[in-house]
Every structure is written in C-alpha cells, then in structure tokens.
C-alpha cells in the first residue's frame, strides 16, 4: 500500500510538463532553485511549488551545501516508475506487432483486388 | 524496417496515453479495431489462446464482448463495454470493464486515428476511475501481460528441455 501510494505520487508528479522539464534538467547534474527557474517564465515561488511536489514524490532531493541547497535527481525512484510502465508497454507492443502483420496482409489483399 | 516506437505516458492523475504509428491508411487501422474477424487476429491473440467470443455491435450505445480462452488449461478472461462515440475512420470511444477486474470501476477509452502520407498515428487514451485504479492497471501489467510472460516462459522451458 505504501509502495502504491508512492508510485502514485511519482506519476502525478511526472504528469506536469514543467516538472518533467525540471527532471530533464537535473538529469544532467544538480542545480540551485535559481538555476532551475531561469529557463521558465515563472516566479521562484512557483518553481519552488513544483520542486516540493517532486520532492514529496521522492524524485529529487536537496544537497547539503548550506546556501544553495542544490536539487538533485533521485534516479532510482524514476527507474522504479519506468519499470512498471515497461511491463505494460510490452503487453501492448505484442498486440501492435500482430496488428502490423495484419495490416500488411490487408494492404496486400487490397492491391490484389484492384482491377489489372 | 525498424518498428515504430510505442509510447505510453501517464497524463493528469488518471489517464494513460498510448501512441504508435502504423504503416497503413487509417481506414484499415479502424477496420482492424471494429471488425470482429480482424480484431481476433491481433488483440490478445497470444500463442495458446483463442477468442471464442468476439461480439461487437459498433454503433453508439451498442455493446461489445470479448472472451479469450487458453487452449490447454481452459482459463478464460472476459471483458466488454459500450460504444459511446463511433466516427469512422477516426474516432472510437468505448467503456471497458474486465469480468474479474482487479481495479475499481471501468475505464473510458478514446481511440483517435490520424493519417499522414498513408501512415496512421494511433492515440489511445485510457481514463480510469481514479489515480489508484490507473496504478493498479500499470502495476499488474494487465492480467494478459502476466499470462503472456508465462507463455514465453513455457516456450523457453520447452526449448531448454528438448534434447539436442
């Protein structure tokens, strides 16, 4: 149950484009709140709000440097969410590969039916 | 040819969005979703499974019912729902509920097909009753997915057991 709630928070956190952009930025290294706010047309409090959501989901954490408290990515949590989606993806990939084959057959039949 | 990528992303708190391209005009992709004789050839058509029930009354308010059965152990898995919107060949909105649902409520599935230069982009949005329901679906990988992996395991075991 605990694990379920946690994953839920991860997906909710990742559903927002700004937060996904923050994650992408942190994937290339830690950054301060100011640095994170720069590319967005947003106030620092607005960015802080997004950071709080990401932090609660366990996707990012704060460094110890007293002044900057740079945020960094918690890659493990992100991978966990990704693993669940991967299983679901594989299932549908199987369906769609069979659909590819069927569509190929239908296209060929359609050509055969056309008058010469 | 490289297979088109299937993307699945959570959106909002209770949607899952799947997108994939197909190298075929959308009328064919639409047919493959609405004609029973075509549906049974790909949807859940895993090795060892048959689809004894594939009833589809494709019109607004019409029902559909699908049942898969395993050839040897006779396990059955059924699901069904109602067509809410039918707009050939571009849009299909259906409700979906498994007989033995492991998540609360039903999902509302919206299929959108767009065509460009003879290729079709499929976008399927599944809206679950709650964030918890979406979570349960993702976590289970769906019952079918579990069955599929067991089938693959069977194949691997069979291949390993064959004397060389």
Interface residues (C-beta under 8 A of the other chain):
Chain A: X4 X7 X8 X11 X12 X14 X15 X84 X85 X87 X88 X89 X90 X91 X92 X93 X94 X95 X96 X97 X98 X99 X100 X101 X102 X103 X104 X106 X107 X110
Chain B: X3 X6 X8 X10 X11 X12 X13 X16 X18 X20 X22 X23 X24 X28 X29 X31 X32 X38 X41 X42 X43 X44 X45 X46 X131 X132 X134 X135 X136 X137 X138 X139 X141 X142 X144 X145 X148
